[in-house]
Amino acid sequence: MTDDVPAELKELSATLTSIEKVLDLGALRKELAGLEAQAAQPDLWSDQEKATQVTSRLSQVQADLRRVDDLRRRLDDAALLHEMAEAENDQATRDEIATEMVGLRKSIGELEVRTLLGGAYDNRDALVTVQAEAGGVDAADWAQMLMRMYLRWAERHNYPTEVYDTSYAEEAGIKSATFVVKAPYAYGTLAGEHGTHRLVRISPFDNQHRRQTSFAGVDVVPVVQPTDHIEIDDKDLRIDVYRSSGPGGQGVNTTDSAVRITHLPTNIVVSCQNERSQIQNKASAMAVLQAKLLERRRQEERATMDALRGEGGSSWGNQIRSYVLHPYQMVKDLRTEVETGNTSAVLDGDIDDFVEAEIRWKQRDGAS
């Protein structure tokens, strides 16, 4: 492996150079200077919408430049360490380089995938809803397992999350849950997870230990920003308040603070019960509703363009992945053909291989 290090470093450096060209570092640094100048203006927050845009974009550009610069530095350090290790015949340093090469391959691969996310909303936070479908109590349990998988994935990447609402099933699991993943490009990264996920296992709820197939749906939409201008007429809303509850009907608090909003023209229903304050819950529920309406508008626009182009649209949002725990262990994506036998790792949030393959697949097939 040591003999391959120089060639591999050269290949990784060439890949990073291609990424740098796509990102256009010169333009990014110029944009950074302009954003820093705007952020330094004393009256920046007199226009909150503009201030939010400036500070959000500033943070994103700084992170992108820092990430590329760090990878370039790591490549240079690895090359220097390799020379030293060979000159001194130092096996410990060779082992250190081998470990670093694994990390560099992964990090540069992830950044390369990120450059494929160029959609209008790809750089936004992601609003994820997981819902039990066919399969009774097993489906409710499966929905909760999927929710945990995504929350663990976010935790692995140090992405903050916030659960807006969880509707618990009577016996086990959840009917549905909605949460937000707060990270640059979270929506573009997770958009390919939208669809139906199928689980095959021996049911822990069946006394006869029979094999059960259950389904859960995942919906991923971009979080709304102030510039989206999603107009909602108050007369189109029905707002209900109720007492928050936990698993098995256990009361979370003793006041009617949970809020459910029904958008009458579309029959979209959203709810939030994670805050103690009814006002805060209403604000969060409205943010979820706006995101759902934004996605609805985006899908309608896409359908119109597909009709104009004579296309039928894609059907990738139906059943997308199978998770088999019995009679064998396998998780397989039905679109990308990516599969693994390490089902426990996947259910613990190790889904990067699937996510990256989805992004490449959508880019190749024009399914975005």
DRENDO-1510 file (C-alpha; in Angstrom, 1 decimal, always signed):
<recs>
REC; n; res; u; v; w
REC; 1; MET; +0.0; +0.0; +0.0 .
REC; 2; THR; +2.9; +2.4; +0.8 .
REC; 3; ASP; +4.1; +2.2; -2.9 .
REC; 4; ASP; +0.6; +3.4; -4.0 .
REC; 5; VAL; +0.6; +6.4; -1.7 .
REC; 6; PRO; +2.2; +8.9; -4.1 .
REC; 7; ALA; -0.1; +7.9; -7.0 .
REC; 8; GLU; -3.1; +8.0; -4.8 .
REC; 9; LEU; -2.2; +11.4; -3.4 .
REC; 10; LYS; -1.8; +12.7; -7.0 .
REC; 11; GLU; -5.2; +11.3; -7.9 .
REC; 12; LEU; -6.9; +12.8; -4.8 .
REC; 13; SER; -5.1; +16.2; -5.5 .
REC; 14; ALA; -6.4; +16.1; -9.1 .
REC; 15; THR; -10.0; +15.4; -7.8 .
REC; 16; LEU; -9.7; +18.3; -5.3 .
REC; 17; THR; -8.4; +20.6; -8.1 .
REC; 18; SER; -11.5; +19.7; -10.2 .
REC; 19; ILE; -13.7; +20.5; -7.2 .
REC; 20; GLU; -11.9; +23.8; -6.6 .
REC; 21; LYS; -12.7; +24.7; -10.3 .
REC; 22; VAL; -16.4; +23.8; -9.9 .
REC; 23; LEU; -16.7; +25.8; -6.7 .
REC; 24; ASP; -14.6; +28.7; -8.3 .
REC; 25; LEU; -12.6; +29.6; -5.2 .
REC; 26; GLY; -11.6; +33.0; -6.7 .
REC; 27; ALA; -15.3; +34.0; -7.0 .
REC; 28; LEU; -16.0; +32.6; -3.6 .
REC; 29; ARG; -13.3; +34.7; -1.9 .
REC; 30; LYS; -14.5; +37.8; -3.8 .
REC; 31; GLU; -18.0; +37.1; -2.6 .
REC; 32; LEU; -16.7; +36.5; +1.0 .
REC; 33; ALA; -15.1; +40.0; +1.0 .
REC; 34; GLY; -18.4; +41.6; -0.1 .
REC; 35; LEU; -20.4; +39.7; +2.4 .
REC; 36; GLU; -18.1; +40.6; +5.2 .
REC; 37; ALA; -18.4; +44.2; +4.3 .
REC; 38; GLN; -22.2; +44.0; +4.3 .
REC; 39; ALA; -22.1; +42.2; +7.7 .
REC; 40; ALA; -20.0; +44.9; +9.2 .
REC; 41; GLN; -22.6; +47.6; +8.3 .
REC; 42; PRO; -24.1; +49.0; +11.6 .
REC; 43; ASP; -27.6; +49.2; +10.1 .
REC; 44; LEU; -27.5; +45.6; +8.8 .
REC; 45; TRP; -30.4; +44.4; +11.0 .
REC; 46; SER; -32.7; +47.3; +10.1 .
REC; 47; ASP; -33.8; +45.0; +7.3 .
REC; 48; GLN; -34.1; +41.6; +9.0 .
REC; 49; GLU; -34.8; +39.6; +5.8 .
REC; 50; LYS; -31.7; +41.0; +4.1 .
REC; 51; ALA; -29.6; +40.5; +7.2 .
REC; 52; THR; -30.6; +36.9; +7.5 .
REC; 53; GLN; -29.7; +36.3; +3.9 .
REC; 54; VAL; -26.3; +38.0; +4.3 .
REC; 55; THR; -25.3; +36.2; +7.5 .
REC; 56; SER; -26.5; +32.8; +6.3 .
REC; 57; ARG; -24.6; +33.1; +3.0 .
REC; 58; LEU; -21.5; +34.4; +4.8 .
REC; 59; SER; -21.5; +31.4; +7.1 .
REC; 60; GLN; -21.9; +29.0; +4.1 .
REC; 61; VAL; -19.1; +30.6; +2.0 .
REC; 62; GLN; -16.7; +30.6; +5.0 .
REC; 63; ALA; -17.5; +26.9; +5.6 .
REC; 64; ASP; -16.9; +26.0; +2.0 .
REC; 65; LEU; -13.6; +27.8; +1.8 .
REC; 66; ARG; -12.4; +26.4; +5.1 .
REC; 67; ARG; -13.3; +22.9; +4.0 .
REC; 68; VAL; -11.4; +23.1; +0.8 .
REC; 69; ASP; -8.4; +24.8; +2.4 .
REC; 70; ASP; -8.3; +22.1; +5.1 .
REC; 71; LEU; -8.4; +19.3; +2.6 .
REC; 72; ARG; -5.6; +20.9; +0.5 .
REC; 73; ARG; -3.5; +21.3; +3.7 .
REC; 74; ARG; -4.1; +17.6; +4.7 .
REC; 75; LEU; -3.0; +16.4; +1.2 .
REC; 76; ASP; +0.2; +18.4; +1.5 .
REC; 77; ASP; +0.9; +17.2; +5.0 .
REC; 78; ALA; +0.3; +13.6; +3.9 .
REC; 79; ALA; +2.8; +13.9; +1.0 .
REC; 80; LEU; +5.4; +15.4; +3.4 .
REC; 81; LEU; +4.8; +12.7; +6.0 .
REC; 82; HIS; +5.2; +10.0; +3.3 .
REC; 83; GLU; +8.5; +11.4; +2.2 .
REC; 84; MET; +9.7; +11.4; +5.8 .
REC; 85; ALA; +8.5; +7.9; +6.5 .
REC; 86; GLU; +10.2; +6.5; +3.5 .
REC; 87; ALA; +13.5; +8.4; +4.2 .
REC; 88; GLU; +13.5; +7.1; +7.8 .
REC; 89; ASN; +11.9; +3.7; +7.2 .
REC; 90; ASP; +9.3; +4.6; +9.9 .
REC; 91; GLN; +6.5; +2.0; +9.9 .
REC; 92; ALA; +4.5; +3.9; +12.6 .
REC; 93; THR; +4.3; +7.0; +10.4 .
REC; 94; ARG; +3.3; +4.8; +7.4 .
REC; 95; ASP; +0.4; +3.4; +9.4 .
REC; 96; GLU; -0.6; +6.9; +10.3 .
REC; 97; ILE; -0.6; +7.9; +6.7 .
REC; 98; ALA; -2.7; +4.9; +5.8 .
REC; 99; THR; -5.3; +6.0; +8.3 .
REC; 100; GLU; -5.2; +9.5; +7.0 .
REC; 101; MET; -5.6; +8.4; +3.4 .
REC; 102; VAL; -8.9; +6.6; +4.3 .
REC; 103; GLY; -10.2; +9.9; +5.8 .
REC; 104; LEU; -9.0; +11.9; +2.8 .
REC; 105; ARG; -10.7; +9.6; +0.3 .
REC; 106; LYS; -14.0; +9.9; +2.3 .
REC; 107; SER; -13.8; +13.7; +2.8 .
REC; 108; ILE; -12.9; +14.5; -0.8 .
REC; 109; GLY; -15.6; +12.1; -2.1 .
REC; 110; GLU; -18.2; +13.8; +0.1 .
REC; 111; LEU; -17.2; +17.2; -1.2 .
REC; 112; GLU; -17.3; +16.0; -4.8 .
REC; 113; VAL; -20.8; +14.8; -4.2 .
REC; 114; ARG; -21.7; +18.2; -2.7 .
REC; 115; THR; -20.7; +19.9; -5.9 .
REC; 116; LEU; -23.5; +18.0; -7.6 .
REC; 117; LEU; -26.1; +19.8; -5.5 .
REC; 118; GLY; -27.0; +22.7; -7.6 .
REC; 119; GLY; -30.8; +22.8; -7.3 .
REC; 120; ALA; -32.7; +25.9; -6.3 .
REC; 121; TYR; -33.4; +24.7; -2.7 .
REC; 122; ASP; -30.5; +22.2; -2.3 .
REC; 123; ASN; -28.5; +24.4; +0.1 .
REC; 124; ARG; -31.3; +24.6; +2.7 .
REC; 125; ASP; -32.2; +22.9; +5.9 .
REC; 126; ALA; -34.4; +19.8; +5.4 .
REC; 127; LEU; -37.8; +19.2; +6.9 .
REC; 128; VAL; -38.3; +15.4; +7.2 .
REC; 129; THR; -41.6; +13.6; +8.0 .
REC; 130; VAL; -41.7; +9.9; +8.7 .
REC; 131; GLN; -45.1; +8.2; +8.6 .
REC; 132; ALA; -46.2; +4.6; +9.2 .
REC; 133; GLU; -47.9; +3.0; +6.2 .
REC; 134; ALA; -49.2; -0.5; +5.6 .
REC; 135; GLY; -48.3; -3.1; +8.2 .
REC; 136; GLY; -50.2; -2.2; +11.4 .
REC; 137; VAL; -48.1; -2.1; +14.6 .
REC; 138; ASP; -45.0; -3.3; +12.8 .
REC; 139; ALA; -45.3; -0.3; +10.5 .
REC; 140; ALA; -45.6; +2.1; +13.4 .
REC; 141; ASP; -42.5; +0.4; +15.0 .
REC; 142; TRP; -40.7; +0.6; +11.6 .
REC; 143; ALA; -41.5; +4.3; +11.3 .
REC; 144; GLN; -39.9; +5.0; +14.7 .
REC; 145; MET; -36.8; +2.9; +13.7 .
REC; 146; LEU; -36.5; +5.1; +10.5 .
REC; 147; MET; -36.8; +8.3; +12.5 .
REC; 148; ARG; -34.0; +7.1; +14.8 .
REC; 149; MET; -31.9; +6.2; +11.8 .
REC; 150; TYR; -32.1; +9.7; +10.4 .
REC; 151; LEU; -31.5; +11.4; +13.8 .
REC; 152; ARG; -28.5; +9.2; +14.3 .
REC; 153; TRP; -27.2; +10.1; +10.8 .
REC; 154; ALA; -27.5; +13.8; +11.7 .
REC; 155; GLU; -25.8; +13.2; +15.0 .
REC; 156; ARG; -22.9; +11.4; +13.3 .
REC; 157; HIS; -22.4; +14.5; +11.2 .
REC; 158; ASN; -22.9; +16.9; +14.1 .
REC; 159; TYR; -26.0; +18.4; +12.4 .
REC; 160; PRO; -28.4; +19.9; +14.8 .
REC; 161; THR; -32.0; +18.6; +14.7 .
REC; 162; GLU; -35.3; +19.6; +16.2 .
REC; 163; VAL; -38.3; +17.4; +16.5 .
REC; 164; TYR; -41.5; +19.4; +15.8 .
REC; 165; ASP; -44.1; +16.8; +16.4 .
REC; 166; THR; -44.4; +13.1; +17.2 .
REC; 167; SER; -47.7; +11.2; +17.0 .
REC; 168; TYR; -47.3; +8.0; +19.0 .
REC; 169; ALA; -49.2; +4.8; +18.0 .
REC; 170; GLU; -51.2; +3.0; +20.7 .
REC; 171; GLU; -49.3; -0.2; +21.0 .
REC; 172; ALA; -45.7; +0.7; +19.9 .
REC; 173; GLY; -43.9; +3.0; +17.6 .
REC; 174; ILE; -45.2; +6.2; +15.9 .
REC; 175; LYS; -47.9; +7.1; +13.5 .
REC; 176; SER; -45.8; +10.0; +12.2 .
REC; 177; ALA; -43.1; +12.4; +13.2 .
REC; 178; THR; -41.7; +15.7; +11.8 .
REC; 179; PHE; -38.2; +17.0; +12.4 .
REC; 180; VAL; -35.8; +19.5; +10.9 .
REC; 181; VAL; -32.1; +18.8; +10.0 .
REC; 182; LYS; -30.2; +22.1; +10.3 .
REC; 183; ALA; -27.2; +22.1; +8.1 .
REC; 184; PRO; -26.1; +23.6; +4.8 .
REC; 185; TYR; -27.3; +21.4; +1.9 .
REC; 186; ALA; -29.3; +19.2; +4.2 .
REC; 187; TYR; -32.3; +19.2; +1.8 .
REC; 188; GLY; -30.2; +18.4; -1.3 .
REC; 189; THR; -28.4; +15.7; +0.6 .
REC; 190; LEU; -31.6; +14.0; +2.0 .
REC; 191; ALA; -34.0; +14.6; -0.9 .
REC; 192; GLY; -33.3; +11.2; -2.3 .
REC; 193; GLU; -34.6; +9.6; +0.9 .
REC; 194; HIS; -38.1; +10.7; -0.1 .
REC; 195; GLY; -40.3; +7.6; -0.8 .
REC; 196; THR; -41.4; +4.4; +0.7 .
REC; 197; HIS; -39.1; +2.2; +2.8 .
REC; 198; ARG; -39.9; -1.5; +3.1 .
REC; 199; LEU; -38.9; -3.7; +6.1 .
REC; 200; VAL; -39.0; -7.5; +6.2 .
REC; 201; ARG; -38.4; -9.2; +9.5 .
REC; 202; ILE; -39.8; -11.6; +12.1 .
REC; 203; SER; -42.4; -9.6; +13.8 .
REC; 204; PRO; -41.7; -8.9; +17.5 .
REC; 205; PHE; -45.4; -8.3; +17.9 .
REC; 206; ASP; -46.5; -11.7; +16.5 .
REC; 207; ASN; -46.8; -14.5; +19.1 .
REC; 208; GLN; -46.3; -17.1; +16.3 .
REC; 209; HIS; -43.1; -15.3; +15.2 .
REC; 210; ARG; -44.1; -15.0; +11.6 .
REC; 211; ARG; -42.3; -13.0; +9.0 .
REC; 212; GLN; -43.9; -9.6; +8.5 .
REC; 213; THR; -43.5; -7.0; +5.7 .
REC; 214; SER; -44.2; -3.4; +6.7 .
REC; 215; PHE; -43.9; +0.0; +5.1 .
REC; 216; ALA; -43.1; +3.6; +6.2 .
REC; 217; GLY; -43.1; +6.7; +4.1 .
REC; 218; VAL; -40.4; +9.5; +4.2 .
REC; 219; ASP; -41.2; +13.0; +3.0 .
REC; 220; VAL; -38.4; +15.5; +2.6 .
REC; 221; VAL; -39.0; +19.2; +1.8 .
REC; 222; PRO; -36.8; +22.3; +2.0 .
REC; 223; VAL; -37.3; +24.7; +4.9 .
REC; 224; VAL; -38.9; +27.9; +3.9 .
REC; 225; GLN; -36.9; +31.2; +3.9 .
REC; 226; PRO; -38.3; +34.7; +4.1 .
REC; 227; THR; -37.7; +35.3; +0.4 .
REC; 228; ASP; -40.0; +32.5; -0.6 .
REC; 229; HIS; -43.2; +34.6; -0.1 .
REC; 230; ILE; -45.6; +31.8; +0.6 .
REC; 231; GLU; -48.9; +33.6; +1.0 .
REC; 232; ILE; -51.4; +31.9; +3.4 .
REC; 233; ASP; -54.8; +33.5; +4.0 .
REC; 234; ASP; -56.0; +33.2; +7.6 .
REC; 235; LYS; -59.5; +32.2; +6.4 .
REC; 236; ASP; -58.0; +29.1; +4.7 .
REC; 237; LEU; -56.8; +27.8; +8.1 .
REC; 238; ARG; -58.4; +25.8; +10.8 .
REC; 239; ILE; -56.3; +25.9; +14.0 .
REC; 240; ASP; -56.9; +23.4; +16.8 .
REC; 241; VAL; -55.2; +23.3; +20.2 .
REC; 242; TYR; -54.8; +20.3; +22.3 .
REC; 243; ARG; -52.8; +18.8; +25.2 .
REC; 244; SER; -49.4; +17.4; +24.2 .
REC; 245; SER; -49.0; +13.7; +24.9 .
REC; 246; GLY; -46.2; +11.1; +24.9 .
REC; 247; PRO; -46.0; +7.4; +24.4 .
REC; 248; GLY; -49.1; +5.6; +25.7 .
REC; 249; GLY; -51.0; +8.8; +26.2 .
REC; 250; GLN; -48.7; +10.1; +29.0 .
REC; 251; GLY; -49.2; +13.8; +29.4 .
REC; 252; VAL; -46.2; +15.9; +28.5 .
REC; 253; ASN; -47.7; +19.0; +30.1 .
REC; 254; THR; -50.9; +20.1; +31.7 .
REC; 255; THR; -51.9; +22.9; +29.3 .
REC; 256; ASP; -53.4; +22.9; +25.8 .
REC; 257; SER; -50.2; +24.0; +24.2 .
REC; 258; ALA; -50.0; +21.7; +21.2 .
REC; 259; VAL; -51.2; +23.2; +17.9 .
REC; 260; ARG; -52.7; +21.5; +14.8 .
REC; 261; ILE; -53.2; +23.5; +11.6 .
REC; 262; THR; -55.3; +22.4; +8.7 .
REC; 263; HIS; -54.9; +24.2; +5.4 .
REC; 264; LEU; -58.4; +23.9; +4.0 .
REC; 265; PRO; -57.8; +24.4; +0.2 .
REC; 266; THR; -55.1; +21.6; +0.1 .
REC; 267; ASN; -56.2; +19.6; +3.2 .
REC; 268; ILE; -52.6; +19.6; +4.4 .
REC; 269; VAL; -52.4; +19.0; +8.2 .
REC; 270; VAL; -49.4; +19.9; +10.3 .
REC; 271; SER; -48.9; +20.0; +14.1 .
REC; 272; CYS; -46.3; +20.9; +16.6 .
REC; 273; GLN; -46.1; +20.0; +20.3 .
REC; 274; ASN; -42.4; +20.3; +21.2 .
REC; 275; GLU; -42.6; +23.7; +22.9 .
REC; 276; ARG; -44.3; +24.6; +26.2 .
REC; 277; SER; -45.7; +27.7; +24.6 .
REC; 278; GLN; -48.8; +27.6; +22.4 .
REC; 279; ILE; -47.5; +30.6; +20.5 .
REC; 280; GLN; -44.1; +28.9; +19.8 .
REC; 281; ASN; -45.9; +25.8; +18.7 .
REC; 282; LYS; -48.1; +27.7; +16.3 .
REC; 283; ALA; -45.1; +29.5; +14.8 .
REC; 284; SER; -43.3; +26.2; +14.3 .
REC; 285; ALA; -46.4; +24.6; +12.8 .
REC; 286; MET; -46.8; +27.5; +10.4 .
REC; 287; ALA; -43.2; +27.1; +9.3 .
REC; 288; VAL; -43.9; +23.4; +8.5 .
REC; 289; LEU; -47.0; +24.3; +6.6 .
REC; 290; GLN; -45.2; +26.9; +4.6 .
REC; 291; ALA; -42.5; +24.3; +3.7 .
REC; 292; LYS; -45.2; +21.8; +2.6 .
REC; 293; LEU; -46.9; +24.5; +0.5 .
REC; 294; LEU; -43.6; +25.5; -1.1 .
REC; 295; GLU; -42.9; +21.9; -2.0 .
REC; 296; ARG; -46.4; +21.6; -3.4 .
REC; 297; ARG; -45.8; +24.6; -5.6 .
REC; 298; ARG; -42.4; +23.3; -6.7 .
REC; 299; GLN; -44.0; +20.0; -7.7 .
REC; 300; GLU; -46.7; +21.7; -9.6 .
REC; 301; GLU; -44.2; +23.8; -11.5 .
REC; 302; ARG; -42.2; +20.7; -12.3 .
REC; 303; ALA; -45.3; +18.9; -13.5 .
REC; 304; THR; -46.1; +21.9; -15.8 .
REC; 305; MET; -42.5; +21.9; -17.2 .
REC; 306; ASP; -42.7; +18.1; -17.7 .
REC; 307; ALA; -46.0; +18.4; -19.6 .
REC; 308; LEU; -44.5; +21.2; -21.8 .
REC; 309; ARG; -41.5; +18.9; -22.5 .
REC; 310; GLY; -43.7; +15.9; -23.1 .
REC; 311; GLU; -42.3; +14.1; -20.1 .
REC; 312; GLY; -44.2; +11.9; -17.7 .
REC; 313; GLY; -42.1; +12.8; -14.7 .
REC; 314; SER; -40.2; +10.2; -12.6 .
REC; 315; SER; -41.6; +7.6; -10.3 .
REC; 316; TRP; -38.6; +7.3; -8.0 .
REC; 317; GLY; -40.6; +8.6; -5.1 .
REC; 318; ASN; -42.5; +5.3; -4.5 .
REC; 319; GLN; -40.8; +2.3; -3.0 .
REC; 320; ILE; -37.1; +3.1; -2.9 .
REC; 321; ARG; -35.3; +0.8; -0.5 .
REC; 322; SER; -35.7; -2.6; +1.1 .
REC; 323; TYR; -34.4; -3.5; +4.6 .
REC; 324; VAL; -34.4; -7.3; +5.1 .
REC; 325; LEU; -33.6; -8.7; +8.6 .
REC; 326; HIS; -34.9; -12.2; +7.9 .
REC; 327; PRO; -34.2; -14.7; +6.5 .
REC; 328; TYR; -31.0; -12.9; +5.6 .
REC; 329; GLN; -29.5; -9.5; +6.4 .
REC; 330; MET; -29.5; -6.9; +3.6 .
REC; 331; VAL; -30.3; -3.3; +2.8 .
REC; 332; LYS; -30.7; -2.6; -0.9 .
REC; 333; ASP; -31.6; +0.6; -2.7 .
REC; 334; LEU; -33.9; -0.3; -5.6 .
REC; 335; ARG; -32.7; +2.7; -7.8 .
REC; 336; THR; -28.9; +2.7; -7.3 .
REC; 337; GLU; -28.4; -1.0; -6.6 .
REC; 338; VAL; -26.2; -0.1; -3.6 .
REC; 339; GLU; -26.5; -2.7; -0.9 .
REC; 340; THR; -24.9; -3.9; +2.3 .
REC; 341; GLY; -25.3; -6.8; +4.7 .
REC; 342; ASN; -24.5; -4.6; +7.7 .
REC; 343; THR; -28.1; -3.8; +8.6 .
REC; 344; SER; -27.4; -2.8; +12.2 .
REC; 345; ALA; -25.0; -0.1; +11.0 .
REC; 346; VAL; -27.5; +1.3; +8.5 .
REC; 347; LEU; -30.3; +1.4; +11.1 .
REC; 348; ASP; -27.8; +3.2; +13.4 .
REC; 349; GLY; -27.5; +6.0; +10.9 .
REC; 350; ASP; -24.7; +4.8; +8.6 .
REC; 351; ILE; -26.4; +5.7; +5.4 .
REC; 352; ASP; -23.8; +7.9; +3.7 .
REC; 353; ASP; -23.1; +5.3; +0.9 .
REC; 354; PHE; -26.8; +5.2; +0.0 .
REC; 355; VAL; -27.2; +9.0; +0.2 .
REC; 356; GLU; -24.2; +9.7; -2.0 .
REC; 357; ALA; -25.3; +7.1; -4.5 .
REC; 358; GLU; -28.7; +8.7; -4.7 .
REC; 359; ILE; -27.2; +12.1; -5.4 .
REC; 360; ARG; -25.1; +10.7; -8.2 .
REC; 361; TRP; -28.0; +8.7; -9.6 .
REC; 362; LYS; -30.3; +11.7; -9.6 .
REC; 363; GLN; -27.6; +13.8; -11.4 .
REC; 364; ARG; -27.0; +11.1; -14.0 .
REC; 365; ASP; -30.7; +10.3; -14.7 .
REC; 366; GLY; -31.9; +13.9; -14.4 .
REC; 367; ALA; -34.4; +12.9; -11.7 .
REC; 368; SER; -34.0; +15.9; -9.6 .
</recs>
